[in-house]
Amino acid sequence: MNTVEKDQSNLNTRGRLSTWLTIHKFPHRPLGYDYSGIEILEVKPSEWLSIAVASYAYGFNYLRSQCAYDARPGGSLVSVYHLTQIRDQSDQPEEICTKVFLSRTNPQIPSVFRVWKGADFQERESYDMLGIIHRGHPYLKRILMPDSWIGWPLRKDYVVPNFYELQDAY
């Protein structure tokens, strides 16, 4: 089976967005479905902004959540975007999950703040807890930890400082 035939046969097992992205030549990798049947896609960091804009154009007009996690100690960091298609008179909105795997040494990804304004505080939290830099974010700074905090507390290789802040009890 040649590459074209293989791509055509894979279109039958892909989700709707993955099929649309493949037809329009957007690079991505389908990762299957989660336990509730939501399509999961993997996108490279360099391709994320174009995929985000294409997803918005396709109809995913609501960013339900953006979160991040550390895959394993010393491994990659993962930025996860849950997108929803909100339509009038729709009982079951369509959802997808997009995962962007990032290098631990240089975890940079384009911000999607300009596509979905709801990404503002969520991207700031990913920066604050895991050190993921969202390029183009208008106000990327710590949101949970003090500005003077050193390190990224949710990374699996994070070493908790051996000190306690002295507080005035009076």
N, C-alpha and C positions, 0 to 999 in steps of 0.2 A: 504494500500500500504506500503510495507516495505521500508527500507532505500535504498537498492540497486535499486529497481524499481523507487523510487523517484529521485535518482541521475541520472538514465538513462533518465527519462522524462525531467529533468532539462537541460540535455545536448542539447536538441532540442531548448531551448530558449536562450542558452548561445551563446556568440560570439565565433569566431574561436580560439582565444588565450585562453579564459577561458575554452573551451572544451579541448584543448590540455593540459593545466595545470591540469585540473581535472583528465584526463586519466593518467597523469604522477605523480599524487598525490602531487602536489604543493598546499599548503593551500592558499586560497584567497577567496574573496567574490565578485561575479558579482554585479555591481550596475546599470546595464541597459546600456542605450545609451544616448548620449547627443543630442542636437537639430539637429546636422548634421549626426547622425548615427554612431558616434565614440563610440566604446565599452569602458566602464569605469569599472575598477577593484579596489577593496579595498584590501590592503595588510597590514599585521601587520608589525611593525618596525623590529621585530626579523627575519622575513621571507623575508624582502625586497631584500637583496643582492642575495639570491638564486633565487628569482623570476626575478630579473634584469638580471642575467646571463642566466637563462632559456629563457627569452624574447629575449635576444641577440642571443642565439643559435637557437631560432625559426625563427629568421630573422629580428627582429627589431634592425637594425644596426645604427640607427640615433636617437639621443636624440634631438628632436626639441626644447623642452624647459623644464626647471624645474623652478617651482615657488612655493610659499607658501602663505598661508593666515591663519588668525585667524578666526576660525569658529564662535565664539561668545565670549563675555567677560567672562573670567573664564573657558571657554571650551577648547577643544583641538585645537592644531595647525595642519595644514594639509600641507604636502609636496606633490606636484603634478608633475608628470612626463608625458610628451607627447612624445610618441615613434612612430617612423615611419619606415616602411619597404621600403628601397630604393632598387629597382631592375632595371636592364637594360630593356629598351623597355617597361616601365610601365607608362601608362598614369595616373592611379589612385593609388598612393601608399597607402598601408593599414596603418591605424593609430590606436593607442589605448591611453587611458589615465589611469594612475595608481595613486591612491590616498593612501597616508600613513598617518593615523591619529596618532598624537603624544600627549603624556601627556604634559601638560603645565609646570608641575613641573620639568620634566626631559626629555626635547625634544631632544632625541638622535636617530640618524638613521645612518646606514652604508653609507659611501660615495660610489657613483658609478663612481667616477673619473677614476678608473682602467678599467671600462667597456666602458664608453663613455667619452672621454677626454673633450668634450664640457660641461661637468657638472662643470668644474673648477670654473668659475666666477659666475655661477648661484647658486651653493651651497654656495659660499661665500656671495652672496647677501642675501640668505635666513638666513644665520647665522647673518649677520649684521643687518637686519631689524626685524627679529623675534626671534633670539636667538636659532635657530635650529642647533644643533651640529652634523656635518657630520663626524662620526668617520672614521679615515683612510684617510681623505683628506690631501694631502701633504702640504698645505699652508693655513689652515683655519684661516683667520684674517679678520678684517673689510675691506670693499672695498669702501663704500660710506660715512660712518661717520668717524670722527677722532678717532684714537685709544683710546683717553681719554674719549670718549662718554660713558655715563652711561645709560643703559636700551636698550630697543628694540622698536624703533619708530613705527613700524606697528602693534604692539599688541593693541588690542582694549582697554585694561586696562592701557595703557601707559599714564603716567602723564607728560605733557610737562613741562620742567624745567621753573621756574619763574625767568629767568635771560636772558640777552642778551649779547653776546660777544661784548666787546668794540673794535671798529675798528678805526685805525688811518686814518683820512680822508685826510691827507696831502700827 
